[in-house]
Amino acid sequence: MTDTSQHDALAIGVDIGGTKVAAGLVNSRGELLSRTEVPMFATGTAAEAMACVDQAIRAILCAENSSQVRAIGIASPGPLELPAGIVIDTPNLPCWHNFPLGDTVRQTYHLPTVVDNDANAAGLAEAVWGAGASYDSVFFATIGTGIGTAFVQAKQLYYGLTAVAPEGGHMTIDFHAPRLCECGKRGCLEGLASGPSIARRARERLLSANGSFNRQLWGDPALITTRLVANAYHAGDPLATDLLRETADMFAVWFGNIIDLLEPAAIVVGGGVAHLVSEWFPYIREQLPTCSIIPNSANTPILLARYATDAGIIGAAALSLGR
């Protein structure tokens, strides 16, 4: 455990997911001092789910230095009503419908409490303490089951008129895409290049290959995962290489649009698929001059996020510490 002085501001960061609640004690330098994780009962009642969150928070409050905690930050899947901190209706948390998460925690622990969506929290962590800390403006993308985004300028999150923006993962990059994204739009990036979408496109290619692929390497097409695509690529499989090059082209088009719109000082990429995508960063940079009208767009840093599985905890703490 990292030592803290009596003047060091501490916050509890809570990251709520569909299967677990992770919480940690974080200092004003973005260091995780202690951590806990408990199962999330997302399919039960609102009270049962809240009991899981309470269990995680109380475990951290029992840790050393917890008397110096000055706030609680919570990262939750959206959609949310901000700044009230109400969980409106999210598929990952069917236990909560218009649930006043922020007020419930605030009234229980009598501490200032901030709730935000998980992408905003992770993006703030990277902009304040992580890979984007030395840049004045950061566009953050988390690539995993979905594609979430955040835009941070001068260490402040941008929310838009109704505090819902930015939903950059649902920008359309191919209006003629053959299927709709789960959001209802056609051809948005998440529906084409998220982890499950990469696996789906691989399955479709394997099935259309009429058996002309390495069965020992790929196995049953119906069981393809993003991890298996990555393994095949690293083994030199041409189908996987072509698929990921196509995915990198999608990100180049998307990043080019982001640069044209916002011209961020840096782009930071996190999430479960980030390491795989990062292997294509040099290729993506090569494509940017044809995907953006901004001069020197290829010089925009595209960086791998510093925080991995703890991004939600650290980001929630950053929210609550007033950064």
C-alpha positions as CSV (number, residue, x, y, z in Angstrom):
1,M,0.0,0.0,0.0
2,T,1.3,3.5,-1.0
3,D,1.9,5.9,1.9
4,T,-0.2,9.0,2.0
5,S,0.4,12.2,3.9
6,Q,-2.3,13.7,6.1
7,H,-2.9,16.3,3.5
8,D,-3.3,14.0,0.6
9,A,-6.9,14.0,-0.8
10,L,-8.4,10.6,-1.1
11,A,-11.5,9.4,-2.9
12,I,-13.3,6.2,-3.4
13,G,-13.8,5.2,-7.0
14,V,-16.5,2.7,-7.8
15,D,-16.8,0.9,-11.2
16,I,-20.2,-0.8,-11.6
17,G,-20.6,-3.5,-14.3
18,G,-23.1,-6.1,-15.2
19,T,-21.3,-8.9,-13.3
20,K,-19.1,-7.1,-10.7
21,V,-18.5,-4.0,-8.7
22,A,-14.9,-2.9,-8.4
23,A,-13.9,-0.2,-5.9
24,G,-10.7,1.4,-4.8
25,L,-9.1,4.1,-2.7
26,V,-7.3,6.6,-4.9
27,N,-5.1,9.6,-4.1
28,S,-4.8,12.9,-5.8
29,R,-1.9,11.6,-7.9
30,G,-4.1,8.9,-9.5
31,E,-2.5,6.1,-7.5
32,L,-4.7,3.1,-6.5
33,L,-4.0,2.5,-2.8
34,S,-6.4,-0.4,-2.2
35,R,-8.9,-2.3,-4.2
36,T,-11.8,-4.7,-3.8
37,E,-14.2,-6.5,-6.1
38,V,-17.5,-8.1,-5.4
39,P,-20.2,-9.8,-7.6
40,M,-23.0,-7.6,-8.9
41,F,-26.5,-9.0,-8.6
42,A,-27.8,-7.1,-11.7
43,T,-30.8,-9.2,-12.3
44,G,-32.3,-8.9,-8.8
45,T,-34.2,-6.0,-7.2
46,A,-32.9,-2.5,-7.0
47,A,-32.1,-2.9,-3.3
48,E,-30.2,-6.2,-3.9
49,A,-28.1,-4.5,-6.5
50,M,-27.4,-1.5,-4.3
51,A,-26.3,-3.9,-1.5
52,C,-23.5,-5.1,-3.8
53,V,-22.3,-1.5,-4.3
54,D,-22.5,-0.9,-0.5
55,Q,-20.5,-4.0,0.1
56,A,-17.7,-2.7,-2.1
57,I,-17.7,0.8,-0.7
58,R,-17.7,-0.4,2.9
59,A,-14.8,-2.7,2.2
60,I,-12.7,0.3,1.1
61,L,-13.9,2.4,4.0
62,C,-12.4,-0.3,6.3
63,A,-9.0,0.2,4.6
64,E,-6.1,2.2,6.1
65,N,-6.3,6.0,5.5
66,S,-10.0,5.8,4.7
67,S,-10.7,8.5,7.3
68,Q,-9.2,11.0,4.8
69,V,-11.8,10.1,2.1
70,R,-13.4,13.3,1.0
71,A,-15.7,12.1,-1.9
72,I,-17.1,9.1,-3.8
73,G,-17.1,8.8,-7.5
74,I,-19.1,6.2,-9.4
75,A,-18.6,5.0,-13.0
76,S,-21.7,3.3,-14.4
77,P,-23.0,2.1,-17.8
78,G,-25.3,4.5,-19.4
79,P,-27.7,6.0,-20.2
80,L,-27.6,8.2,-17.2
81,E,-29.4,11.5,-16.2
82,L,-26.6,13.9,-15.4
83,P,-25.6,15.6,-13.2
84,A,-28.3,14.0,-10.9
85,G,-26.7,10.6,-11.2
86,I,-29.8,8.7,-12.1
87,V,-29.5,5.3,-13.9
88,I,-32.2,5.5,-16.5
89,D,-32.3,2.1,-18.2
90,T,-29.3,0.2,-19.2
91,P,-29.2,-3.4,-20.6
92,N,-26.2,-4.2,-18.3
93,L,-28.2,-3.3,-15.2
94,P,-31.8,-4.4,-15.5
95,C,-32.1,-4.1,-11.7
96,W,-32.3,-0.3,-12.0
97,H,-34.9,1.8,-13.8
98,N,-34.7,5.6,-13.2
99,F,-32.7,4.7,-10.1
100,P,-31.3,7.6,-8.1
101,L,-27.8,6.1,-7.6
102,G,-26.1,9.4,-6.7
103,D,-28.6,10.4,-4.1
104,T,-28.7,6.9,-2.6
105,V,-24.9,6.8,-2.1
106,R,-24.8,10.4,-0.9
107,Q,-27.4,9.9,1.8
108,T,-25.9,6.6,3.0
109,Y,-22.3,7.8,3.4
110,H,-22.8,11.6,3.8
111,L,-20.0,12.3,1.3
112,P,-20.0,14.3,-1.9
113,T,-20.8,11.8,-4.6
114,V,-20.5,12.1,-8.4
115,V,-21.9,9.7,-11.0
116,D,-20.9,9.5,-14.6
117,N,-20.8,7.0,-17.4
118,D,-17.8,4.7,-17.6
119,A,-16.3,6.1,-20.8
120,N,-16.3,9.6,-19.4
121,A,-14.7,8.4,-16.2
122,A,-11.9,6.4,-18.0
123,G,-11.3,9.3,-20.4
124,L,-10.9,11.7,-17.5
125,A,-8.4,9.4,-15.8
126,E,-6.3,9.2,-18.9
127,A,-6.4,13.0,-19.4
128,V,-5.6,13.9,-15.8
129,W,-3.1,11.1,-14.8
130,G,-2.7,8.7,-17.7
131,A,-1.4,8.6,-21.2
132,G,-2.9,12.0,-22.1
133,A,-1.8,13.9,-19.0
134,S,0.7,16.1,-20.9
135,Y,-1.8,17.2,-23.5
136,D,-4.4,20.1,-23.2
137,S,-7.1,18.3,-25.1
138,V,-7.7,14.5,-25.3
139,F,-10.1,12.4,-27.3
140,F,-10.5,9.1,-25.6
141,A,-11.9,5.9,-27.0
142,T,-12.6,2.7,-25.1
143,I,-12.9,-0.3,-27.5
144,G,-14.4,-3.5,-26.0
145,T,-17.9,-4.9,-26.0
146,G,-18.9,-1.5,-27.3
147,I,-17.0,1.7,-28.2
148,G,-17.4,4.5,-25.8
149,T,-15.8,8.0,-26.1
150,A,-15.0,11.0,-24.0
151,F,-13.5,14.4,-24.9
152,V,-11.5,16.3,-22.3
153,Q,-10.2,19.8,-22.7
154,A,-8.2,21.6,-20.0
155,K,-8.9,18.6,-17.8
156,Q,-12.6,19.1,-18.1
157,L,-15.1,16.7,-19.7
158,Y,-17.3,17.9,-22.6
159,Y,-20.9,16.9,-22.2
160,G,-23.0,18.7,-24.8
161,L,-26.3,20.4,-24.4
162,T,-28.1,17.6,-22.5
163,A,-25.1,15.9,-20.9
164,V,-25.3,12.9,-23.2
165,A,-22.4,13.6,-25.6
166,P,-20.1,12.5,-26.9
167,E,-21.3,9.2,-28.3
168,G,-18.5,8.9,-30.9
169,G,-18.8,5.2,-31.2
170,H,-22.1,5.6,-32.9
171,M,-20.9,7.9,-35.6
172,T,-21.8,6.4,-39.0
173,I,-18.8,5.5,-41.1
174,D,-20.6,3.2,-43.6
175,F,-24.2,4.2,-44.5
176,H,-24.5,1.1,-46.7
177,A,-23.5,-1.4,-44.0
178,P,-25.6,-4.6,-44.3
179,R,-26.9,-4.5,-40.7
180,L,-28.0,-2.1,-38.0
181,C,-26.1,-1.5,-34.9
182,E,-27.9,-2.3,-31.6
183,C,-28.4,1.4,-31.2
184,G,-30.6,1.4,-34.3
185,K,-28.3,3.3,-36.6
186,R,-26.8,1.8,-39.8
187,G,-23.0,1.6,-40.2
188,C,-21.8,3.1,-37.0
189,L,-18.3,2.3,-35.8
190,E,-19.4,0.2,-32.8
191,G,-21.5,-2.1,-35.1
192,L,-18.5,-2.7,-37.3
193,A,-15.3,-2.5,-35.2
194,S,-16.1,-3.3,-31.5
195,G,-14.8,-6.6,-30.1
196,P,-18.0,-8.6,-30.8
197,S,-18.3,-7.0,-34.3
198,I,-14.7,-8.0,-35.2
199,A,-15.6,-11.6,-34.2
200,R,-18.8,-11.5,-36.1
201,R,-17.1,-10.2,-39.3
202,A,-14.5,-13.0,-38.9
203,R,-17.3,-15.6,-38.6
204,E,-19.0,-14.3,-41.7
205,R,-15.7,-14.4,-43.7
206,L,-14.9,-18.0,-42.6
207,L,-18.4,-19.2,-43.5
208,S,-18.2,-17.6,-46.9
209,A,-14.8,-19.1,-47.5
210,N,-16.4,-22.5,-48.2
211,G,-13.9,-24.4,-46.1
212,S,-10.8,-22.8,-47.6
213,F,-9.2,-21.7,-44.3
214,N,-6.9,-23.2,-41.7
215,R,-9.3,-25.2,-39.6
216,Q,-6.6,-26.2,-37.2
217,L,-6.0,-22.6,-36.4
218,W,-9.6,-21.3,-36.5
219,G,-11.7,-24.2,-35.4
220,D,-15.5,-24.0,-35.5
221,P,-16.4,-20.6,-37.1
222,A,-19.5,-20.4,-34.9
223,L,-17.2,-20.2,-31.8
224,I,-14.9,-17.4,-33.1
225,T,-14.0,-14.7,-30.6
226,T,-11.9,-11.5,-30.9
227,R,-9.1,-13.3,-29.0
228,L,-9.0,-16.0,-31.6
229,V,-8.9,-13.4,-34.4
230,A,-5.9,-11.9,-32.6
231,N,-4.2,-15.3,-32.2
232,A,-4.7,-16.1,-35.9
233,Y,-3.3,-12.7,-36.9
234,H,-0.2,-13.2,-34.7
235,A,0.2,-16.7,-36.3
236,G,0.4,-15.0,-39.7
237,D,-3.0,-16.0,-41.0
238,P,-3.9,-14.0,-44.1
239,L,-7.6,-13.9,-43.5
240,A,-7.1,-12.5,-40.0
241,T,-4.6,-10.0,-41.3
242,D,-6.9,-8.8,-44.0
243,L,-9.8,-8.5,-41.5
244,L,-7.8,-6.4,-39.1
245,R,-6.4,-4.2,-41.9
246,E,-10.0,-3.5,-42.8
247,T,-10.7,-2.8,-39.2
248,A,-7.7,-0.4,-39.0
249,D,-9.1,1.4,-42.1
250,M,-12.3,1.9,-40.3
251,F,-10.5,3.5,-37.4
252,A,-8.5,5.6,-39.7
253,V,-11.7,7.0,-41.3
254,W,-13.1,7.6,-37.8
255,F,-10.0,9.2,-36.3
256,G,-9.8,11.4,-39.4
257,N,-13.4,12.6,-38.8
258,I,-12.6,13.2,-35.1
259,I,-9.5,15.2,-36.0
260,D,-11.4,17.3,-38.5
261,L,-14.1,18.0,-36.0
262,L,-12.2,18.5,-32.7
263,E,-8.5,18.5,-33.6
264,P,-7.5,17.1,-30.3
265,A,-3.9,17.3,-29.1
266,A,-3.9,13.5,-28.6
267,I,-6.1,10.5,-29.1
268,V,-5.9,7.8,-26.3
269,V,-7.3,4.3,-26.9
270,G,-8.2,2.0,-24.0
271,G,-10.5,-1.0,-23.4
272,G,-10.3,-4.7,-23.9
273,V,-9.4,-4.6,-27.6
274,A,-7.0,-1.6,-27.3
275,H,-3.8,-3.7,-27.4
276,L,-4.8,-5.4,-30.6
277,V,-5.8,-2.1,-32.3
278,S,-2.6,-0.5,-31.1
279,E,-0.6,-2.9,-33.2
280,W,-2.1,-1.0,-36.2
281,F,-1.4,2.5,-34.9
282,P,1.5,3.1,-37.4
283,Y,-0.7,1.9,-40.3
284,I,-3.6,4.1,-39.1
285,R,-1.3,7.1,-39.0
286,E,-0.2,6.5,-42.6
287,Q,-3.9,6.6,-43.7
288,L,-4.8,9.8,-41.8
289,P,-3.6,12.3,-44.6
290,T,-6.3,10.8,-46.9
291,C,-8.9,10.7,-44.1
292,S,-8.5,14.2,-42.7
293,I,-8.2,17.7,-44.2
294,I,-6.4,19.0,-41.1
295,P,-2.7,19.7,-42.1
296,N,-0.3,17.4,-40.3
297,S,-3.1,15.1,-39.1
298,A,-0.7,12.2,-39.2
299,N,1.3,13.9,-36.4
300,T,-1.6,13.6,-34.0
301,P,-0.4,11.2,-31.2
302,I,-2.4,8.0,-31.0
303,L,-1.6,6.5,-27.6
304,L,-2.4,3.3,-25.7
305,A,-4.1,4.1,-22.4
306,R,-2.2,3.8,-19.2
307,Y,-5.0,2.4,-17.1
308,A,-6.4,-1.0,-18.0
309,T,-8.9,-2.9,-15.8
310,D,-8.8,-0.2,-13.2
311,A,-9.6,2.7,-15.5
312,G,-13.2,2.9,-14.2
313,I,-12.0,3.1,-10.6
314,I,-9.4,5.7,-11.2
315,G,-11.7,7.7,-13.4
316,A,-14.5,7.7,-10.9
317,A,-12.1,9.0,-8.3
318,A,-10.9,11.7,-10.7
319,L,-14.5,12.8,-11.1
320,S,-15.1,13.0,-7.4
321,L,-11.8,14.9,-6.7
322,G,-13.1,17.8,-8.7
323,R,-10.6,17.4,-11.6
